[in-house]
């Protein structure tokens, strides 16, 4: 019996690992929307069933909190970032804080800038994926908002205008 279970167990584990494709990565090069100065680079790296999100965003209001979301489209062609569409929400959940059970896949932790107007990112999330699945961020947009997210207002969080936009591109 053990001899039969071992190959089955190995097969199941390999299948599960293949679905997550660890090591796949994507990058978003944030560019300021018209009249703003926010820029930066954000990296997304698949690590098992989680995605590691790292990067720096600069040009923010010092010592402030900013809404930060993945949006439906990787289109930053409009000067105001509106061409990126609404929040990325592939399974139709209500808007909420990233650490709440109910939230859009695109609801990321808020950015908090330091005294120099720089926000450094380094967090893991199980809400998104890189390269496969319904929550794949490749081809989506990344938006930095002017105001803090209130985590209540539907469907946006009342985060105000878009300060920077990027297309998330597989690296």
Secondary structure, 3 states (H helix, E strand, C coil): CHHHHHHHHHHHHHHHHHHHCCCCEEEEEEEECCCCCCEEEEEEEEECCEEEEEEEEECCCCCCEECEEEECCCCCCCCCCHHHCCECCCCCCCCCCCCCCCCCCCECCCEECCCCCCEEEEEEECCCECCCCCCECCCCEEEEECCCCCCCCCCCCCCCCEEEEEEEEEC
